[in-house]
């Protein structure tokens, strides 16, 4: 009934995140909620640090829009799927005469609590397909899980291996799907493709151990 007293929500979320008796996925989700509370307070550096510590991937390069009229973009293999990554890569997109290139998606400029929003940067944003890529580093080979939540159909790769896909249009949620992946020691490229009709265009992505707990010493970057 009404608003919570100052600090009560923060204490509750912190209590869940710190409770070792709870499932690791519950604790990680509470950590994401804590980051969102930091965002509301304008404490973006603390928010980003919390997201990264929990394994959320928030540093990306994105490209789009590609055409998804009639849902054709969901199955079409665009340049990000067929060509090696290059910062200077030029691609044909949805709009004739307007070549596409990779652009940075910086958390500090668009804090969305771990959500990567194509809608904020790319136009048009209806009947479209887009891609996001980043690189993650682990000190040793790791049996991991890629958690994905999207607003539309998606495909995801680690390195050159497709690790998961989905076909539904829906409201994105960070705990929608989970796909087992194998991370090689050192740097691994992650590529996500997702489409939209008229709904939300974007995704959540998190890497964890098979238990759902954060991966120790995981690092991520938008640069190869």
C-alpha positions in Angstrom: 0.0 0.0 0.0 1.7 3.2 -1.2 5.4 3.7 -1.5 8.0 1.8 0.5 10.0 3.7 3.1 13.4 5.0 1.8 15.9 2.2 1.6 13.5 -0.7 2.3 13.4 -1.9 -1.3 17.2 -1.7 -1.6 17.6 -3.7 1.7 15.2 -6.4 0.4 16.9 -6.7 -2.9 20.4 -6.7 -1.3 19.2 -9.4 1.1 18.1 -11.7 -1.8 21.3 -11.1 -3.8 23.5 -11.9 -0.8 21.5 -14.9 0.4 23.7 -18.0 -0.4 20.7 -20.2 0.3 18.8 -19.0 -2.8 19.3 -20.3 -6.3 22.1 -18.5 -8.2 19.7 -17.4 -10.9 17.5 -15.7 -8.3 20.5 -14.0 -6.8 21.7 -12.8 -10.2 18.3 -11.5 -11.1 18.3 -9.6 -7.7 21.7 -8.2 -8.7 20.2 -6.9 -11.9 17.4 -5.3 -10.0 19.9 -3.7 -7.7 21.7 -2.2 -10.7 18.4 -0.8 -11.9 18.0 0.9 -8.6 21.4 2.4 -8.9 20.4 3.7 -12.3 17.3 5.4 -10.9 19.6 7.1 -8.5 22.0 8.2 -11.2 24.8 6.0 -10.0 25.7 4.6 -13.4 29.2 3.4 -12.6 28.0 1.3 -9.7 25.1 0.0 -11.8 27.4 -1.0 -14.6 29.9 -2.7 -12.2 27.0 -4.7 -10.6 25.7 -5.8 -14.0 29.2 -6.9 -15.2 29.8 -8.7 -11.9 26.7 -10.8 -12.4 27.7 -11.7 -16.0 25.3 -9.4 -17.9 26.7 -8.4 -21.3 26.3 -4.6 -21.7 29.2 -3.7 -24.0 28.4 -4.3 -27.7 28.6 -3.1 -31.3 25.4 -3.2 -33.2 24.3 -2.9 -36.8 20.9 -2.6 -38.5 18.3 -2.3 -39.7 18.0 -5.1 -42.2 14.7 -5.7 -43.8 12.2 -8.0 -42.0 9.1 -7.3 -44.1 7.1 -10.5 -44.2 9.5 -11.9 -41.6 12.1 -12.6 -44.2 14.9 -11.1 -42.1 14.5 -13.9 -39.6 15.9 -16.5 -42.0 18.0 -14.4 -44.3 21.8 -14.6 -43.8 23.1 -11.0 -43.7 26.7 -9.9 -43.8 27.3 -10.2 -40.0 26.6 -13.9 -40.4 28.6 -14.6 -43.5 31.6 -12.2 -43.4 34.4 -11.8 -40.8 34.0 -8.9 -38.4 35.6 -5.7 -39.5 35.1 -2.2 -37.9 35.2 -0.8 -41.5 32.6 -3.3 -42.8 29.9 -1.8 -45.0 26.6 -3.7 -45.4 23.4 -3.3 -47.4 20.5 -2.7 -45.1 16.7 -2.0 -45.2 17.0 1.4 -46.8 18.4 1.7 -50.4 21.4 3.9 -50.7 22.2 3.9 -47.0 24.9 1.4 -46.2 25.2 0.1 -42.7 28.2 -0.2 -40.4 28.9 -1.4 -36.9 28.4 1.2 -34.2 29.1 1.1 -30.5 26.3 0.6 -27.9 27.7 2.2 -24.8 25.9 1.4 -21.5 26.8 4.8 -20.0 24.9 6.6 -22.8 21.8 4.3 -22.7 21.4 2.7 -19.3 18.6 0.1 -19.5 19.3 -2.2 -16.7 21.1 -4.7 -18.8 18.7 -4.5 -21.8 20.3 -3.8 -25.1 17.8 -1.5 -27.0 18.2 -1.3 -30.8 15.1 1.0 -30.7 17.2 3.8 -29.1 19.8 4.0 -31.9 18.5 2.4 -35.1 15.8 3.7 -37.5 13.5 2.6 -38.9 12.6 0.2 -36.1 9.6 -1.7 -37.5 9.8 -4.8 -39.7 13.5 -5.0 -39.0 16.4 -7.3 -38.1 19.6 -6.3 -36.3 22.8 -7.8 -35.0 24.9 -7.2 -31.9 28.4 -8.5 -31.2 30.9 -8.5 -28.3 33.8 -10.5 -27.1 34.2 -12.3 -23.7 37.3 -13.6 -22.0 37.7 -16.5 -19.5 41.0 -17.7 -18.1 40.2 -21.4 -18.7 37.9 -23.4 -20.8 34.4 -23.1 -19.2 31.2 -25.0 -19.4 28.7 -22.1 -19.4 25.2 -20.9 -20.1 24.1 -18.1 -22.4 20.9 -16.6 -21.0 18.9 -14.7 -23.6 15.7 -12.6 -23.5 14.4 -10.9 -26.7 11.5 -9.1 -28.1 11.4 -11.2 -31.2 12.9 -14.2 -33.0 16.6 -14.6 -32.5 19.7 -16.6 -33.2 22.9 -16.6 -31.1 26.5 -17.7 -31.7 29.6 -18.2 -29.7 32.5 -18.2 -32.0 31.3 -19.8 -35.2 28.9 -22.2 -33.4 25.2 -21.4 -33.3 24.2 -22.0 -29.6 20.5 -21.1 -29.6 17.5 -19.6 -31.3 13.9 -18.6 -30.7 10.9 -17.9 -32.9 8.5 -16.0 -30.7 7.5 -12.3 -30.7 7.1 -11.3 -27.0 8.0 -8.9 -24.3 11.7 -9.4 -23.5 12.6 -10.8 -20.1 16.1 -11.6 -18.9 15.2 -15.2 -17.8 13.4 -16.3 -21.0 15.8 -18.8 -22.5 19.1 -20.5 -21.5 21.5 -22.3 -23.9 24.6 -24.4 -22.8 27.8 -23.1 -24.4 31.5 -23.9 -24.2 33.8 -21.0 -23.8 37.4 -21.5 -24.9 40.2 -20.1 -22.8 40.9 -16.6 -23.9 38.6 -14.5 -26.1 35.3 -15.7 -27.5 33.1 -13.8 -29.9 29.4 -13.6 -29.2 26.9 -12.7 -31.9 23.2 -12.1 -31.4 20.6 -11.6 -34.2 17.1 -10.5 -33.4 14.1 -9.2 -35.3 11.1 -7.0 -34.7 7.8 -6.3 -36.3 6.2 -3.4 -34.3 7.2 -4.4 -30.7 10.3 -4.0 -28.7 13.5 -4.5 -30.6 16.3 -5.6 -28.4 17.5 -8.2 -25.9 19.1 -9.2 -22.6 22.2 -11.5 -22.6 24.1 -13.0 -19.6 26.8 -15.6 -19.3 26.9 -17.8 -16.3 28.3 -21.1 -15.0 26.0 -24.1 -15.6 24.8 -23.6 -12.0 23.6 -20.1 -12.9 26.3 -18.5 -10.8 28.6 -15.8 -12.2 31.7 -16.9 -14.1 34.8 -15.9 -12.1 37.1 -13.5 -13.9 34.7 -13.1 -16.9 35.6 -10.0 -18.9 33.7 -8.5 -21.8 34.4 -5.8 -24.4 32.9 -4.3 -27.5 36.3 -4.5 -29.2 37.9 -7.6 -30.8 
